């Protein structure tokens, strides 16, 4: 019976580490703590790197004797704890697949690296002292919040040649026709990035908006800030008017202080009688302490979206001829 308990105890730490991560994540969403520290910044060092280290160390502490004998367990147990945390986060709805995709690499790398390092430490440090690591993210997060974020602006451009006149292309930009049949969904769409359906010019409260309708009930309200007929149009998203999903991706990323769409524009250039170069440009700002990582994902998602949207527009316009 004692042997059975010891075998069980070494795996218990995997569960405890995952539960700790989930508890911390729920703590981040508590209004009282958000007001004090704003714990949940997906692009903070504490959340992306320190939290998974703590999740990974907990199973090492629980399985102290066993992991000292196995290099494999020193890596495997922390990684399993992080993967179990992802499972709990998805099941509880506190994260969605797109959020998990964004954080998966730092979490798994941190967990895999910390295991062998923690195994070296626990040879000389008592387990009771190591249990205090659970307070590290709670201490570091408010300290990190004191440091200023870095604000940077970025731009993603995508071009496509459409076999139609400049006028024909322009006629499909301010009010985009139904794209459902032409839009080719990809992996990012299946895990959370919405698909564009169509757009309409509408008057709301005396103000003209271009309303973009997307899958899952998303409506993005845009104002036209600059227009040069048949050549150029610039839109600015008005998030306060827009309708987003009640999902972590929309609320924690799009509707946050860390990422902002600045401008979205189309420019048209005639390259032949019935051939037009259409350029879609998205300008956005990121304000965090890990802008390089935030921009990697922003650029990846926006580039994928722009490419698929322009291809759908090309097929739709050319099919009208």
Rosetta blueprint (number, residue, H / E / L):
1 X L
2 X H
3 X H
4 X H
5 X H
6 X H
7 X H
8 X H
9 X H
10 X H
11 X H
12 X H
13 X H
14 X H
15 X H
16 X H
17 X H
18 X H
19 X H
20 X H
21 X H
22 X H
23 X H
24 X H
25 X H
26 X H
27 X H
28 X H
29 X H
30 X L
31 X H
32 X H
33 X H
34 X H
35 X H
36 X H
37 X L
38 X L
39 X L
40 X L
41 X L
42 X L
43 X L
44 X L
45 X H
46 X H
47 X H
48 X H
49 X H
50 X H
51 X H
52 X H
53 X H
54 X H
55 X H
56 X H
57 X H
58 X H
59 X H
60 X H
61 X H
62 X H
63 X L
64 X H
65 X H
66 X H
67 X H
68 X H
69 X H
70 X L
71 X H
72 X H
73 X H
74 X H
75 X H
76 X H
77 X H
78 X H
79 X H
80 X H
81 X H
82 X H
83 X H
84 X H
85 X H
86 X H
87 X H
88 X H
89 X H
90 X H
91 X H
92 X H
93 X L
94 X L
95 X L
96 X L
97 X H
98 X H
99 X H
100 X H
101 X H
102 X H
103 X H
104 X H
105 X H
106 X H
107 X H
108 X H
109 X H
110 X H
111 X H
112 X H
113 X H
114 X H
115 X H
116 X H
117 X H
118 X H
119 X H
120 X H
121 X H
122 X L
123 X L
124 X L
125 X L
126 X L
127 X H
128 X H
129 X H
130 X H
131 X H
132 X H
133 X H
134 X H
135 X H
136 X H
137 X H
138 X H
139 X H
140 X H
141 X H
142 X H
143 X H
144 X H
145 X H
146 X H
147 X L
148 X L
149 X L
150 X E
151 X E
152 X E
153 X E
154 X E
155 X E
156 X E
157 X E
158 X E
159 X E
160 X E
161 X E
162 X E
163 X L
164 X L
165 X L
166 X H
167 X H
168 X H
169 X H
170 X H
171 X L
172 X L
173 X L
174 X L
175 X L
176 X L
177 X L
178 X L
179 X L
180 X L
181 X L
182 X L
183 X L
184 X L
185 X L
186 X L
187 X H
188 X H
189 X H
190 X H
191 X L
192 X L
193 X L
194 X L
195 X L
196 X E
197 X E
198 X E
199 X E
200 X E
201 X E
202 X E
203 X E
204 X E
205 X L
206 X L
207 X E
208 X E
209 X E
210 X E
211 X E
212 X E
213 X E
214 X E
215 X H
216 X H
217 X H
218 X L
219 X E
220 X E
221 X E
222 X E
223 X E
224 X E
225 X E
226 X E
227 X E
228 X E
229 X L
230 X L
231 X L
232 X E
233 X E
234 X E
235 X E
236 X E
237 X E
238 X L
239 X L
240 X L
241 X L
242 X L
243 X E
244 X L
245 X L
246 X L
247 X L
248 X H
249 X H
250 X H
251 X H
252 X H
253 X H
254 X H
255 X L
256 X L
257 X L
258 X L
259 X E
260 X E
261 X E
262 X E
263 X E
264 X E
265 X E
266 X E
267 X E
268 X E
269 X E
270 X E
271 X E
272 X E
273 X L
274 X L
275 X E
276 X E
277 X E
278 X E
279 X E
280 X E
281 X E
282 X E
283 X E
284 X E
285 X E
286 X E
287 X E
288 X E
289 X L
290 X L
291 X H
292 X H
293 X H
294 X H
295 X H
296 X H
297 X H
298 X H
299 X H
300 X H
301 X H
302 X H
303 X H
304 X H
305 X H
306 X H
307 X H
308 X H
309 X H
310 X H
311 X H
312 X H
313 X H
314 X H
315 X H
316 X H
317 X H
318 X H
319 X H
320 X H
321 X L
